[in-house]
Amino acid sequence: MKELNKLNKEKSLYLRQHKDNPVNWYPWCNEAFLDAKEQNKPVMLSIGYSACHWCHVMAHESFEDKETADILNKEFINIKVDREERPDIDKIYQMSQSIITGKNGGWPLTIFMDHDKFPFFGGTYFPKEDKYGMLSFKKILTRVIDFYTNNQDEIKSQNVNVLDVFNKLQERESCSNEINEVTIQTLKTQLNSITDTVNGGFGSSPKFPHFPSLLFCINNCVSELDEKKILYTLDRMCVSGINDPVDGGFFRYSVDDLFMIPHFEKMLYDNGPMMSVLCDSYNKFNDSFYLKKAKEIFSWVDKFMTAENGCFFSTIDADSEGEEGKYYVFSSDEINKNFDSNEIDLIEKYFTDSKKTNFEGSYHLHVYRKNESDYKKNFHKFEKIMTKFSQLRENKIMPGIDKKILLSWNCLYIKGLINFYKITNDKKVLNVIDKAFNFIFKQMITHNEIYSCFNEEACFPGYLDDYAMLGSSLIDYLSIKWSKEHYDICKRICNDLINNFEDTKKGGYFFTSNHHEKLFYRPKSISDDSVPSGLVYATDTLLSMGYISGENSFIESAHRSIDYVRKTFGDNLTSNVSAINLLNNSNIEKEIIIIRCNEDSWNLIKNNKGYYKKYIIHINDSDTDLPDAIKSKKVSSNFSAFICKGMTCSAPIINLEDFIRSLNV
């Protein structure tokens, strides 16, 4: 029987994908570093995730290659990490790679380090042979071995330098700058400078959606030109190749400037924020096409990404049958054999060119630019065609689904669902939200711990993003349905943020808690990366919960964090858009509206467009177990609305019609 490496007992799909490699992999563990010290070997750390195309490529080329594996096993201690399980490790070594090489990071991440966990060289994907202007992985290994053997003093010196750079990043502060109208205008200017007015979106290839920037543009467009620009980007994203018109949902990014050919992996953490973007867009611009695309995300997650327990899986792979995108694209034969002549005419008019394929001899569906406007107006007539395409996919081998449940990503999607529910008032959506929270409360939260991941069992103590996004989603939930249980858990989260994550010297919150494994650097950042900044969302959660509950300690901690954020803003605001969205001056003194009324009055309020952007907590007559801060809002008639800004509340509005009119002022 084939001897397995040390990954055979791991639950991570990504790690188990490598359990039969000839490489003697370790998971991240003390044993690996003790063996490296005892055997005087460098450590080769490889970080990736199950849906990553280039991770698969490097695995097939190098980690399944016996000759390469022999070098790795003889000269290195080799560690595999799933970046979705250990984002703390990923953050530190992504930054290390950039510091050492001056290049952007990514996955797969390849790090060479000593037994003390200090890196001395790194990169991302390395090919099996010299190509793409890169040395082969085997040549890299040979040079690393030589460098490690003959340059120990230089490695120690470099370790000191790397640590010094990390410390300076942590210490970097400037004068405190308020996030005010000047900041907003500066960010507008910077985003305008990178807006692609030809193809939509921001920057060039690879082109990512940049959800915080989309939300900023939607909610800060005041001129006709502002509106035209953001609508063009939204429309292009919804009709281009980054969107899946067949089964719904959005791919992670496009590999070109055109938003045509995506990197075919689908991530839950993209589709939750995209749901929020689409709901904000529908509310702002009243375009039903955006609501349709939000409904498609909901349908896709419901069909492909929802566990029996009610929570949501993390990713769908880019590859199937060893080929990227094979499941998603269609050949000419498939189209000609399965559609009638009228349908083929429509497909060729809007989606394909019979003379020219667009992805490796097949068609990845996207709407021709000249027909985009017409498609938006007539999207209903394509529903039957898309159903047929979906049925064709059912005959193919589907890409792998990583079924681990990640708390922060689930909460990003729940936040999108809450926005979707506020738009649709669809009870099915509310049931989905309630079922997901019910599982999280029962399986991922214990008396002592909130867990980051569920994979057959709860595992990995929660990181800042988990606490921040769970807290934020609970705050959002209270605006659609009062629940003392959700309120109490949110208060617990706020206390945990202060007690276990807060930087007591400078303000703000570390990515790891006081109880996590101590690594050589403790990440702390206000910047957005593939997900919005956990530090910013933690701050916003504490601020909101402070005003809802009346707990001054929450507000004080949030303001210490706001002071830190203001001091660490760099000149490039496009990296810190969530901070500008949530912590600007006009949003710091939260407006909280407490309404006490019956269900009929509440339904009238929910049916008003102005309701979507307001934060309203509805208390009905049957709600008796109320916190003091809400109980003190006495009912003086059949309808009472208390509009509170910061710590000050206005006299109650007791006329329903007057209140509804105020929503649209």
C-alpha positions, -999 to +999 in steps of 0.1 A: +000+000+000+013+035-009+027+053+021+009+085+028+025+117+039+014+136+070-016+152+053-037+121+052-055+129+085-062+165+077-098+177+071-089+205+047-099+197+011-068+216-001-044+196+022-061+163+013-056+171-024-018+167-017-019+137+006-008+113-022+020+135-034+055+120-032+065+151-013+067+144+025+043+171+035+037+182+071+008+203+081+017+235+100+028+220+134+056+222+159+070+188+148+079+203+114+100+230+129+116+208+155+126+184+127+140+213+106+161+224+136+173+188+144+181+180+107+195+215+100+172+219+070+154+250+056+116+249+055+097+251+023+062+265+030+035+262+003+002+281+009-028+278-013-065+269-014-086+242-031-102+264-059-069+279-070-060+271-106-023+279-104-020+259-072-032+229-091-008+237-120+022+238-096+010+207-078+008+187-111+041+200-124+062+198-093+047+182-063+035+152-082+069+149-099+092+123-083+124+140-093+113+173-077+099+155-047+132+137-041+150+171-039+123+185-015+124+154+007+162+153+009+169+190+014+138+205+030+111+202+056+080+208+036+048+223+050+014+228+033-011+254+046-047+261+035-048+298+036-086+297+043-079+278+075-049+298+086-053+334+072-029+346+099+000+326+085-010+336+049-010+373+058+024+373+075+042+354+047+024+373+019+038+405+034+072+388+039+074+378+003+066+413-008+093+428+015+120+403+004+113+403-034+095+436-039+068+418-059+031+413-053+020+381-036-007+356-045-013+319-046+003+295-046+027+313-022+061+297-019+082+306+011+117+294+022+125+300+059+145+288+088+134+267+117+125+299+137+099+306+110+118+336+096+116+338+058+147+344+037+133+339+001+099+335-015+077+337-046+044+325-059+041+300-087+073+285-101+071+265-133+086+231-137+108+243-166+122+277-173+094+298-189+073+329-184+106+347-177+110+326-145+135+300-134+123+264-130+113+253-095+141+228-094+167+256-102+151+277-074+155+248-050+191+243-059+199+280-054+180+281-021+199+251-008+232+267-017+222+300-002+210+284+030+242+263+034+267+291+027+250+323+039+238+317+075+251+351+087+233+369+059+201+350+066+202+361+103+209+396+092+180+395+068+157+381+095+165+412+116+158+435+086+125+418+078+114+421+114+124+457+114+103+464+083+073+448+100+078+468+131+081+500+111+048+492+093+032+488+127+047+521+140+038+541+109+017+570+119+010+605+107-010+634+120-046+625+128-068+633+098-106+633+100-124+614+074-145+642+060-158+657+028-123+665+017-113+628+021-143+617+001-135+641-027-099+630-028-109+593-030-133+602-058-104+618-077-082+588-071-109+563-082-116+584-113-079+582-122-080+543-123-116+539-137-116+521-170-140+542-190-138+519-220-144+485-203-157+494-169-142+486-135-110+498-119-075+494-132-063+468-157-058+431-159-062+411-138-094+430-131-110+425-097-144+439-088-132+460-057-165+459-038-158+486-013-150+510-042-182+500-060-202+507-028-184+540-023-192+551-059-229+540-057-235+559-024-215+590-032-225+597-068-241+632-068-236+644-103-248+630-136-213+621-146-207+602-113-239+582-120-230+575-156-196+561-146-207+538-119-237+526-139-214+517-168-192+497-146-221+479-129-237+471-163-205+458-178-199+435-148-234+421-151-232+413-188-196+405-192-177+372-186-171+378-149-208+371-144-222+336-150-255+341-169-263+304-168-263+294-131-258+328-115-230+342-094-198+360-102-163+347-108-134+360-088-118+383-115-111+386-152-077+379-166-081+406-192-091+443-193-124+435-210-141+417-181-145+389-207-125+358-196-126+351-159-104+332-136-131+305-133-132+300-095-162+312-076-159+324-040-185+329-014-166+360-002-171+377-035-208+369-040-219+382-006-205+417-012-217+416-048-252+409-035-249+440-014-236+460-043-265+449-065-291+457-038-277+491-031-277+497-069-313+486-073-324+508-044-304+538-058-311+535-095-344+515-096-331+492-123-347+457-121-317+442-140-296+446-108-323+429-088-324+400-113-286+395-109-290+395-071-317+369-074-293+348-096-267+349-068-293+337-043-303+309-067-267+298-074-258+297-037-290+279-028-284+252-055-246+247-053-232+263-021-257+256+007-251+228+032-279+208+047-272+225+080-281+259+064-246+275+062-227+281+030-196+264+014-165+284+007-155+279-030-160+262-063-129+252-081-118+268-114-108+234-128-125+202-137-110+172-154-077+189-152-087+219-173-096+254-162-131+265-171-141+232-188-174+230-169-184+265-177-177+268-215-195+254-244-184+240-278-200+247-312-212+211-313-230+214-279-248+246-291-257+232-325-270+199-312-291+212-283-307+244-295-332+251-323-325+275-351-343+304-334-324+299-302-291+296-321-299+329-339-304+346-305-272+330-290-251+341-320-266+376-319-260+382-283-233+357-270-212+339-295-194+344-328-198+313-350-165+321-367-144+328-336-143+311-302-131+331-271-117+305-248-094+276-259-117+265-288-149+270-269-173+298-259-174+315-226-207+333-227-207+371-224-229+397-241-216+415-271-209+451-262-230+464-291-260+445-277-255+451-240-282+477-236-307+457-256-300+426-236-306+445-203-340+455-215-350+421-228-332+397-204-364+377-197-365+363-232-332+344-225-344+325-195-353+293-214-319+294-233-300+297-200-320+268-185-309+247-214-273+257-210-276+248-173-289+214-182-259+209-205-236+216-176-254+189-156-240+163-180-204+174-173-181+167-144-186+196-120-156+213-104-149+204-068-167+223-041-147+231-009-174+224+017-158+238+047-178+266+063-159+297+071-175+320+096-164+354+082-173+345+046-207+332+057-213+364+075-204+385+044-230+365+025-255+369+053-250+406+051-258+405+014-289+383+022-301+409+047-299+436+021-317+413-003-344+407+022-349+444+028-354+448-010-377+418-016-394+411+018-392+375+007-399+352+037-378+324+020-347+347+022-354+354+059-357+316+066-323+311+049-308+338+071-323+323+103-312+288+094-276+299+089-275+318+121-291+289+140-262+266+128-236+292+137-250+297+172-252+260+179-221+246+162-195+274+159-200+293+192-193+277+226-192+292+260-154+299+257-148+302+219-161+314+186-147+293+158-134+303+124-142+272+105-165+242+105-153+211+087-170+180+101-165+198+135-158+233+147-121+241+143-096+270+145-103+298+171-119+328+154-098+356+139-106+393+138-126+389+106-148+363+121-157+384+151-160+416+131-182+401+103-204+381+127-209+412+148-217+433+117-241+408+104-259+406+138-262+444+138-277+442+103-301+414+115-315+435+143-327+460+116-350+433+100-360+413+131-356+420+168-340+391+186-326+392+222-304+362+213-288+379+184-284+411+205-267+392+234-243+374+211-234+407+195-226+422+229-204+392+237-185+397+205-180+434+213-166+424+247-143+398+232-130+423+206-120+447+235-106+420+258-088+397+232-081+417+201-077+454+210-042+470+208-043+487+242-013+509+233-023+524+200-059+515+194-074+493+167-076+455+167-050+428+158-060+401+133-052+374+159-065+373+195-044+372+227-049+334+227-038+325+191-004+310+182+023+336+187+041+342+154+070+366+147+045+393+137+009+401+148-009+415+118-030+447+121-043+466+091-070+491+081-066+481+045-090+461+024-077+430+006-097+402-009-122+408+019-130+442+036-109+452+065-118+433+097-104+461+118-128+486+102-158+463+105-149+456+142-148+493+148-181+499+131-197+470+150-186+484+184-197+518+175-232+506+164-236+483+194-225+510+217-252+533+206-279+505+205-270+492+240-258+524+257-225+506+266-199+534+268-170+510+268-179+499+232-180+535+220-147+544+237-129+514+222-143+522+188-131+558+191-096+546+201-097+526+169-109+555+148-080+576+161-057+549+150-073+547+116-070+584+111-033+583+119-025+554+096-041+566+064-016+568+036-018+590+005-034+562-015-069+561-002-080+533-027-066+507-003-087+520+026-122+524+011-141+505+038-127+529+064-140+558+044-173+542+038-180+533+074-159+556+096-164+590+079-174+619+101-211+618+091-213+581+101-195+581+134-225+593+154-248+565+143-284+573+136-305+545+153-342+546+149-363+526+174-399+520+164-426+505+186-457+495+166-477+466+153-469+444+123-492+463+100-475+496+106-441+479+103-450+464+069-461+499+056-426+512+067-408+483+050-426+489+018-413+525+016-381+529-005-365+551+022-365+522+046-336+504+029-309+529+038-322+537+074-311+517+104-344+509+122-351+485+150-387+474+152-402+464+186-437+450+186-460+444+215-449+407+220-413+417+226-409+418+264-373+407+271-357+440+261-324+456+271-327+488+292-316+511+264-346+500+243-370+494+271-366+530+281-382+541+248-418+542+262-448+537+240-470+568+240-494+557+213-501+529+189-470+541+170-438+557+184-406+563+166-375+575+184-348+589+161-314+588+179-282+604+167-252+594+189-264+597+225-292+621+218-328+610+209-355+633+195-390+635+209-410+605+196-428+608+164-463+594+171-479+597+136-471+569+112-476+590+081-453+617+094-426+592+100-429+576+066-426+610+050-394+616+070-378+585+055-376+601+021-363+635+032 
